[in-house]
């Protein structure tokens, strides 16, 4: 009679390159095994795959030793989120492992703690933010969208917790518009939180093939026209 092997540890690689704060993490149910962060102005493509290899190497793991992948799907930097998605899709295709994609705003809102209303804001440049409004249970209210912080004033009342780099950039405006605004400290390098979220999604059977991953764009790409 053969021996039955039980795998006690689920390991997942999580990647977030949607904002200037890029990160990756190898995560189990209970801890972060390895992590890398970057804010390089040269772009996330310059460091991501090398740091994936280094992180796995420190753990004596190959990509195929993992159980799956998680990637932040946006909104955020058009180029950045494509770097993260394509990298994870390549790893998942090569290993045959499942992957899941999580929205950046949802991850930020989930880290805000208790508040009647949570607003996750990612800096979208050009005077705008990518915004998501959530209730006290972390449920999205309405649609995620690109907007100006002033345009949120008509739909928010009472105590509101603002999180994300957009909340940091426009804090003065938000404090003026919302007298009961709170700004809880949250981790803006999202890979560890994404990894824990991804493990739960994989455990629920929600992982899929890499071709199922889709970027979450809330507006078109900002392409600068070269000067003549």
C-alpha positions in Angstrom: 0.0 0.0 0.0 1.5 3.4 -1.1 2.3 6.2 1.2 0.0 9.2 1.1 1.8 12.6 1.2 0.1 15.6 2.8 1.3 19.1 2.0 1.0 21.1 5.1 2.2 24.5 3.8 0.6 26.5 1.0 3.0 29.0 -0.5 2.0 31.8 -2.9 3.9 34.5 -4.8 2.2 37.8 -4.7 3.2 40.8 -7.0 2.0 44.4 -6.9 3.4 46.9 -9.5 0.3 49.1 -9.8 1.8 52.2 -8.1 5.2 53.7 -7.5 5.6 51.4 -4.5 6.2 48.0 -6.1 6.5 44.8 -4.0 6.5 41.1 -4.1 6.2 38.5 -1.3 6.3 34.8 -0.8 3.5 34.1 1.7 2.1 31.2 3.6 -1.1 31.1 5.7 0.8 32.4 8.7 3.8 34.4 7.6 5.7 36.3 5.0 8.6 34.1 4.0 10.4 36.6 1.7 9.6 40.1 0.5 11.1 42.7 -1.8 10.2 46.4 -2.3 11.1 49.0 -4.8 10.3 52.7 -5.6 12.8 53.0 -8.5 11.9 55.7 -11.0 13.3 53.4 -13.8 10.2 51.3 -13.7 9.2 47.9 -12.2 10.4 45.9 -15.2 14.0 46.7 -14.2 13.8 44.8 -10.9 10.8 42.5 -10.7 11.8 39.2 -12.2 15.4 39.4 -10.8 13.9 39.9 -7.3 11.5 37.0 -7.8 14.4 34.8 -8.6 16.4 36.1 -5.6 13.5 35.7 -3.2 12.8 32.1 -4.3 16.5 31.4 -4.2 16.8 32.5 -0.6 14.0 29.9 0.2 15.6 27.2 -1.9 12.4 27.1 -4.0 11.7 27.0 -7.7 8.6 28.6 -9.2 7.0 25.2 -9.6 7.4 24.6 -5.8 4.7 27.2 -5.2 1.0 26.6 -5.1 -0.1 29.6 -7.1 0.3 33.3 -7.8 -1.6 36.5 -6.9 -1.2 39.8 -8.7 -2.7 43.3 -8.2 -4.8 44.1 -11.3 -5.2 47.8 -10.8 -6.2 50.5 -11.0 -2.9 52.2 -11.1 0.0 53.0 -13.4 -0.9 51.7 -16.9 2.6 50.5 -17.6 3.2 49.2 -14.0 0.2 47.0 -13.8 1.0 45.5 -17.2 4.5 44.6 -16.0 3.0 42.8 -13.0 0.3 41.0 -14.9 2.6 39.8 -17.8 5.2 38.6 -15.3 2.7 36.6 -13.3 1.1 35.3 -16.4 4.4 34.1 -17.7 5.3 32.3 -14.4 1.8 30.7 -14.2 2.0 29.6 -17.8 5.4 28.0 -17.3 4.5 26.2 -14.1 0.8 25.4 -14.8 -0.2 26.8 -11.4 -3.4 28.8 -10.8 -3.4 32.5 -10.2 -5.8 35.1 -8.9 -6.0 38.9 -9.4 -7.0 41.4 -6.7 -8.1 45.1 -7.1 -5.6 47.5 -5.6 -8.4 49.7 -4.1 -10.1 46.6 -2.4 -6.8 45.6 -0.8 -6.2 49.1 0.6 -9.8 49.3 1.9 -9.5 46.0 3.7 -6.5 47.3 5.7 -8.2 50.4 7.0 -9.7 48.9 10.1 -13.1 49.8 11.5 -14.9 52.8 10.1 -18.5 53.5 8.9 -17.2 54.4 5.5 -13.8 53.7 3.9 -12.5 55.5 0.8 -9.5 54.0 -0.9 -7.6 56.5 -3.1 -4.7 55.8 -5.5 -2.9 58.8 -7.0 -3.9 58.9 -10.7 -1.8 62.0 -11.5 -3.3 64.9 -13.6 -5.1 66.1 -10.5 -7.2 62.9 -10.2 -7.4 59.8 -8.0 -8.7 56.3 -8.6 -11.4 55.9 -5.9 -13.4 53.2 -4.3 -16.0 53.7 -1.6 -16.6 50.9 0.9 -19.0 50.3 3.8 -17.9 49.2 7.3 -17.8 45.6 6.2 -15.5 46.3 3.3 -18.1 46.0 0.6 -17.7 48.2 -2.5 -20.4 50.8 -2.8 -21.0 51.8 -6.4 -18.3 51.7 -9.0 -14.5 52.3 -8.8 -13.7 55.3 -10.8 -11.2 58.0 -11.7 -12.3 61.3 -10.2 -11.2 64.5 -8.4 -11.4 64.5 -4.6 -13.7 67.5 -4.8 -16.2 65.4 -6.7 -16.6 63.0 -3.7 -18.0 65.7 -1.4 -21.6 65.3 -2.5 -21.8 61.5 -1.6 -19.9 61.2 1.7 -21.1 62.2 5.1 -20.0 61.7 8.7 -16.9 59.9 9.7 -14.8 58.7 6.7 -11.5 56.9 6.7 -9.3 57.7 3.7 -6.4 55.4 2.8 -3.9 55.1 0.0 -1.2 57.3 -1.6 -4.0 59.4 -3.1 -5.2 60.1 0.5 -1.7 61.2 1.4 -1.2 63.4 -1.6 -4.6 65.2 -1.2 -4.8 65.1 2.6 -5.1 68.9 3.0 -8.0 69.0 0.5 -9.7 66.1 2.1 -9.5 67.6 5.6 -11.0 70.8 4.3 -13.9 68.9 2.5 -14.6 66.3 5.2 -14.4 67.6 8.8 -14.6 64.1 10.3 -12.0 62.6 8.0 -9.6 60.0 9.4 -6.3 58.8 7.9 -5.4 55.4 9.4 -1.9 54.3 8.8 -1.9 51.4 6.3 0.9 49.6 4.6 1.2 50.8 1.0 3.5 48.0 -0.1 0.7 45.6 -0.8 2.3 42.3 -1.7 2.0 40.7 1.8 -1.6 41.6 2.1 -2.2 40.5 -1.5 -0.6 37.1 -0.7 -2.8 36.5 2.3 -5.9 37.4 0.3 -4.7 35.2 -2.6 -4.2 32.2 -0.3 -7.9 32.5 0.8 -9.1 32.8 -2.8 -7.1 29.7 -3.9 -8.4 27.8 -0.9 -11.9 28.7 -2.0 -11.2 27.3 -5.5 -11.2 30.7 -7.2 -7.8 30.3 -8.9 -7.7 30.2 -12.7 -5.4 30.0 -15.7 -3.2 33.1 -16.5 -5.4 34.0 -19.5 -8.3 34.8 -17.1 -6.4 37.7 -15.5 -7.6 41.1 -16.7 -6.2 44.6 -15.9 -8.6 47.0 -14.2 -8.3 50.2 -16.2 -10.5 53.1 -15.1 -9.3 55.4 -17.8 -7.1 55.4 -20.9 -3.3 55.4 -20.9 -1.6 58.7 -20.4 0.8 58.9 -23.3 3.1 61.9 -23.6 3.6 63.3 -27.0 7.3 63.9 -27.7 8.2 67.6 -28.2 9.1 68.6 -31.8 
